[in-house]
Amino acid sequence: MALQLAAEALEGKSLPPPKHAELVTLIYELLEEGLPEAKVLRFARAAGS
C-alpha cells in the first residue's frame, strides 16, 4: 500500500532512490499509526513536491 500511495503522490515525477525510500517509509509509518489513506496521500503529495 505504501508503494502504491507513493506512486500516486508523485504523479509521474521521479525522486532519487534515497528520497523515494524515505517517502515510502514515511507513508508506511503513517499508515501503521492508523491515519486514513486519503490524509496520508495528501501529506505524501506535499512531501514529494
C-alpha angles and dihedrals in degrees: 000000000000092000092049093050091047090054091049092047094052092050094206096320119123131223129198109269096255092051091046090052090051091051093049091047092050092049091048092051093049091050090049089053088058102253113154116257092243092057092044090051092052090049092046092051090055092046093047094053 
